[in-house]
Amino acid sequence: MAKTQLNVRVDEDTARAARERATARGMSVNRYIEELVRQDAGEVGRAFVDAAADFMRQYESVFAEEFTEARGTGAGEGHG
């Protein structure tokens, strides 16, 4: 993805906090702020939901079978 420059003015306390948090996470201030914006824009949450939905689609039959058996409505019901 192409990068573009964005200049932002913040007070010294905010700048210090950004530097400290970026350093603690082992990343640059640029990367730290980029991550914050992505999270705020919902990309991380949306990716999680998409992955969860894909997982459910892949294993839908397994869950349906398991819950049917657990409720006693499976093919073996009444035998026993």
Backbone bond lengths (Angstrom), bond angles and torsions (degrees), N, CA, C in turn:
res aa  C-N    CA-C-N  psi(-1)  N-CA   C-N-CA  omega(-1)  CA-C   N-CA-C  phi
1 M - - - 1.449 - - 1.527 108.42 -
2 A 1.304 116.79 135.52 1.462 121.73 178.94 1.527 109.60 -67.46
3 K 1.294 115.36 145.88 1.465 121.36 179.63 1.515 109.50 -104.94
4 T 1.310 115.27 148.79 1.450 121.39 174.62 1.516 107.76 -130.98
5 Q 1.287 116.81 152.23 1.458 120.91 -178.52 1.513 109.58 -88.71
6 L 1.326 115.24 139.30 1.449 122.44 178.62 1.526 107.04 -133.11
7 N 1.308 117.47 119.87 1.462 121.47 179.17 1.522 108.74 -98.91
8 V 1.319 115.07 129.15 1.460 120.77 -177.67 1.522 108.66 -130.12
9 R 1.313 116.35 135.78 1.463 120.51 176.75 1.522 108.46 -103.58
10 V 1.334 115.05 128.44 1.463 121.29 177.15 1.522 108.17 -135.31
11 D 1.327 116.38 162.51 1.466 118.71 177.98 1.526 109.19 -72.73
12 E 1.320 115.71 165.50 1.467 121.12 -174.28 1.530 112.27 -61.59
13 D 1.317 117.72 -37.56 1.471 120.02 179.33 1.532 111.12 -63.19
14 T 1.320 116.61 -41.26 1.460 120.47 178.67 1.522 110.63 -66.68
15 A 1.313 116.82 -41.48 1.465 121.24 178.40 1.527 110.03 -62.82
16 R 1.319 116.88 -42.89 1.462 121.08 179.66 1.528 110.00 -63.56
17 A 1.315 116.34 -44.95 1.465 119.96 179.76 1.528 111.13 -62.32
18 A 1.312 117.45 -40.69 1.467 121.24 178.43 1.522 110.21 -62.76
19 R 1.321 117.23 -44.46 1.476 120.74 179.58 1.527 111.12 -62.93
20 E 1.348 115.54 -45.73 1.458 120.12 -178.59 1.531 111.71 -63.22
21 R 1.310 116.54 -44.89 1.469 120.08 -178.80 1.527 111.73 -68.47
22 A 1.316 116.60 -38.41 1.464 120.27 177.07 1.525 109.98 -63.50
23 T 1.321 116.54 -45.51 1.466 120.93 179.19 1.528 110.56 -61.53
24 A 1.321 117.09 -43.59 1.467 121.25 -179.97 1.522 111.41 -61.20
25 R 1.316 117.10 -29.42 1.465 121.57 -179.85 1.529 112.31 -93.61
26 G 1.328 115.52 -0.78 1.450 119.97 178.33 1.513 113.74 70.52
27 M 1.326 116.48 35.83 1.461 119.96 179.88 1.518 110.37 -137.96
28 S 1.314 115.06 166.39 1.462 119.95 177.77 1.527 109.56 -74.00
29 V 1.333 114.95 161.67 1.461 119.50 176.09 1.531 109.44 -61.82
30 N 1.332 116.99 -40.46 1.465 119.81 177.75 1.521 111.37 -56.39
31 R 1.335 116.30 -49.12 1.466 120.89 -178.79 1.525 110.86 -64.25
32 Y 1.329 116.45 -40.86 1.463 121.63 179.33 1.530 110.89 -59.27
33 I 1.314 116.53 -48.10 1.462 120.55 -179.45 1.525 110.47 -66.84
34 E 1.318 116.70 -39.20 1.464 120.67 177.12 1.530 110.35 -59.26
35 E 1.332 116.63 -43.66 1.471 121.34 178.57 1.533 110.75 -62.81
36 L 1.326 116.92 -42.74 1.464 120.43 179.29 1.527 111.29 -60.60
37 V 1.319 116.27 -43.80 1.467 120.01 -179.47 1.522 110.16 -65.20
38 R 1.327 117.10 -42.84 1.471 120.32 178.67 1.519 111.16 -60.65
39 Q 1.329 115.80 -44.09 1.464 119.09 178.74 1.521 110.39 -62.32
40 D 1.316 116.17 -43.73 1.455 120.72 -179.27 1.524 111.16 -64.80
41 A 1.313 116.06 -34.39 1.467 120.36 179.61 1.525 111.77 -76.79
42 G 1.324 116.62 -6.77 1.451 120.29 174.72 1.511 115.46 88.88
43 E 1.324 118.46 5.88 1.458 119.62 -178.31 1.518 111.52 -62.27
44 V 1.325 117.61 -40.78 1.457 120.64 -178.30 1.522 109.58 -66.02
45 G 1.311 116.78 -47.45 1.460 120.46 179.09 1.511 112.36 -63.75
46 R 1.302 116.57 -40.38 1.462 121.02 179.91 1.523 110.47 -65.45
47 A 1.328 116.94 -40.04 1.465 120.85 178.22 1.524 110.07 -63.70
48 F 1.328 117.64 -39.79 1.465 121.13 178.42 1.525 110.46 -63.96
49 V 1.314 116.60 -46.51 1.465 120.60 -179.65 1.522 110.65 -63.31
50 D 1.320 117.25 -42.55 1.467 120.56 177.51 1.518 111.30 -60.90
51 A 1.323 117.30 -43.28 1.461 121.21 179.21 1.524 110.87 -65.53
52 A 1.324 117.15 -41.03 1.463 120.65 178.58 1.525 110.72 -64.47
53 A 1.324 117.34 -41.80 1.465 121.03 178.57 1.524 110.70 -63.74
54 D 1.329 117.23 -40.58 1.460 121.26 177.88 1.524 110.25 -63.56
55 F 1.322 117.17 -42.74 1.460 122.00 177.75 1.532 110.25 -59.59
56 M 1.320 116.49 -46.28 1.464 120.31 -179.49 1.525 111.48 -63.30
57 R 1.330 117.20 -38.63 1.468 120.11 177.35 1.530 110.69 -63.34
58 Q 1.324 116.03 -42.43 1.458 120.39 -177.83 1.523 112.24 -66.35
59 Y 1.332 117.50 -35.51 1.459 121.40 -173.54 1.529 113.32 -112.70
60 E 1.311 116.88 16.98 1.464 121.22 -177.89 1.522 112.06 -55.15
61 S 1.337 117.34 -45.23 1.465 120.27 -178.09 1.524 111.54 -66.10
62 V 1.323 117.37 -35.20 1.460 121.03 179.00 1.524 109.75 -65.50
63 F 1.329 117.64 -45.64 1.457 121.00 178.84 1.528 110.91 -64.26
64 A 1.318 116.83 -43.37 1.460 120.42 -179.40 1.519 110.02 -60.65
65 E 1.314 117.09 -44.51 1.461 121.04 179.85 1.524 111.07 -64.13
66 E 1.315 116.72 -45.89 1.465 121.53 -178.09 1.526 111.13 -61.84
67 F 1.331 117.17 -46.28 1.458 119.94 -177.94 1.521 111.94 -71.46
68 T 1.307 117.26 -31.01 1.465 120.37 176.54 1.526 109.19 -65.47
69 E 1.333 116.97 -45.62 1.460 121.09 178.89 1.527 111.17 -65.48
70 A 1.318 117.58 -40.18 1.465 121.52 -178.32 1.522 111.81 -65.15
71 R 1.313 117.05 -30.08 1.469 121.16 -179.32 1.523 112.30 -87.31
72 G 1.321 116.27 -3.89 1.444 119.09 178.16 1.512 113.84 79.28
73 T 1.319 116.27 22.42 1.466 118.88 -179.96 1.520 111.25 -111.53
74 G 1.340 115.30 16.02 1.453 119.88 -178.42 1.507 112.01 -79.47
75 A 1.322 116.45 -178.77 1.456 122.96 -176.06 1.535 111.45 -62.42
76 G 1.330 117.62 -27.78 1.458 120.22 -176.93 1.503 113.71 -87.69
77 E 1.309 119.69 7.59 1.459 123.28 -176.60 1.513 111.13 -64.50
78 G 1.312 113.38 136.92 1.462 119.14 176.40 1.516 113.23 87.73
79 H 1.305 117.13 -5.54 1.453 120.88 178.70 1.524 108.15 -102.12
80 G 1.274 118.66 109.98 1.439 115.21 175.68 1.410 115.82 152.55
